[in-house]
Amino acid sequence: MAGKVYLVGGGPGALELYTLKAMECIQEADCLVYDRLIDPQILTYTKKECECIYVGKAANQHTLPQDQINQLLVEKAQQYQNVVRLKGGDVYVFGRGGEEALVLQENGIDFEVVPGLSSSIAGLCYAGIPITHRGLASGFEVVTAHHKNDTEYEWNYHEFLNDHKTYVFMMGLSELERITKGLLQAGKAPSTPMALISNATLPNQKTCYGQLDTIVDLFKQSDLTSPMLIVMGKTVELHDRLNFFSQGSLSQKRVLVTALSNETQSLSRYFKSEGAVVTQLQVGEICLLDFEINFDWENKLIVYTSRNGIRGFFGGLYQKGVDLRQLAFVRFACIGQKCAQELATYGFTSDIVCDQANSEDFNPLLRKEILEEETMLIVCGRGSCAIEALHEEDIYLPVYENKEIDLEISSDAYDIACFSSASAVLRTAKSNIQFKTAVSIGKMTTKAIRSLYPDVQVIEAETASYEGMIEAVKENKHVL
């Protein structure tokens, strides 16, 4: 039996504007067929085994003609259970989704359409332009500047003379002069407000505001690129009061956030909320290790150096069927409050908690707080461990590995780079990535930054956590 094809609208560009239904489809897809105007980061939300196929179209440059895309969907539906056709904006707003749906229907393929936010509305919103507004625009019209087989098409420009409507011309960068000339010849007032919006809703969004008789010259002086929306109407005049998107304190700053997973980090979300252009780079992967349990729990102080260590430790105990009641009389020590909070999720309270999540503070605290009869079980990652053994009987137990992966990055120049571990600094340094300011999670990370990037300004978090890094950025915005 053939599978099912989901025709999914990905919205105007920003990942946070995807619908819950769209994300659900993407995460469950066996095959993902996606367009040009899709943020590549969305691919990190797919299953590892998902086949991802790019069929993007740029002006005069099509990866696959539309009829071949249609046939591809039919073929993949016969191969996979869940196929997602991911399109920018809304499936049926100039996305040729109707053509694809008809081909699926004609071939007996089960399909479902998942609507998405159209840039014709959401893109205007992010430029401070309401598409309708009482007293200014009682309706709107959206048209495309491109037509079937790229044939030239002349509108009846008299259709665009209603001053109580907002008009949106999509995919119109190359047609701007022809459109403005036609409107002026049809009798549209030269003073009619107009706006151009490039890369709408994305951090690199750029806008140009003018009027019908000046917008072409303003465009020529700008660096606006495709995709671009052309907007005409009275509501454009509201942009100076309603433009919330370009008000971020870090607007247009290029930020690199290093991470050990492909999940969006709180750091990335913070910088995006401040208008920055964020690239999240996965520099490693946490792999849990198998380990043997051949030690006595009596008089044991279990020392945790990270949350990954706690997860790996209890995961290993669970797999081996260990009864956690055996841990009833052991004591626990955690490096930092976040680590202690992680331990609490397994039902245990840490007896020793280092306020600062670094080995310089943790080691003397352990020497001070350990009981005379206790020996340590130091739960850590594979490789070097900065926690010092205090007895010959102390045991290092590696339960996870911070595995290095190949870096996939399209840019090498940033204003800010964020590091939550020394290993992230070391791995980033192997590439040609450069940056002006580094945000460090703590002392060991700062030491690595200063060693490898001696000329870079370093902002160090007072508390070794993502929250601490965010607070450090907020306190130092004046130097960024």
C-alpha angles and dihedrals in degrees: 000000000000119000129234128271120214114203100206129191110216096196128235097316114282112109092222090062094063113112121245089245091053092052091047091054093047093050092051097042120125089191128021121198108189142182135233098259093060121111104244089221088075087073089069088068094062126093114270091245094049114121108229117200123188116213099163123161126211127177108299090348118092121175088203129003114246095253090055091049089053091051091045090058091052092049094047091048087058090050103041138040097223121031121178122200102197116200132177118254115352122345095235101037103094089312097114087236091137091059091051092047091051092052090051091049092049090052094048093248116152110235142173130198119222110194121223135197109275116228087222087076107018093044091056091048091056089052092053094256120127109209090219130022130173110259093012109053125010094180145001142222127210121198135169123235091210128069141191113307088358091279116167113257127185116207123214092251090198085077089071099056098096104113091196092067133076113227122205122192111195127205088009106137095112092041100050097107093045091049096049092045092051092048093050092048090050090056103260109157111261089224093060108132115249137180137191118208121193122193092357117213093006122113089249092055112143128188138194122198126196140109137279096273096044106035096089093055091045090051092051089054092049133075096229115148139188133317091059134165122209113208127188129181147075095285089070086076090068094065096096091060100034102040100115097155102069094047096087114125091229096042113163093002111141110230131186117201115190118208143171095228139033093246113115108260125223087241090059092049091050095051092046090052087056093054098257125147100242129199115185111203122196106217098172148003129231111231119185117228132216114242139183123242105213103138138093118255093209115115091358127153108200110208120201120198098182145006089251088059091054092049092048093046097051092038089056093047090051093051091051093048095242114172105234090212085081086073094057094108102033121101127229134217124193132193102227138349094275090058091049090050090053091051090052090060087067092052100260131116118215114239093201123036124179109215092210114055098223135099094238090068098030098056097057090043090056092049089052100044105036114107120240094246096045130101124194132247102196110202108202147138125281112275130032119358122201093207111104120227113233100193137031087242094059113115130212110212115191108202101166142026127221094218119201117232134190111275116239110196134145100199136049104191125076139162093216134021123190123208127186096180141025090241090060089055093049093050094045090051090062089069128060093258115142131185140172101221132027126204111208129197094212152328100300091048091048090051090055092048094050090048096051101028105032095166096051123105110240126208110192124200116237089213116045099236140088088260089054091051091051091050090050090053092049091052093049103041089117091069099041 
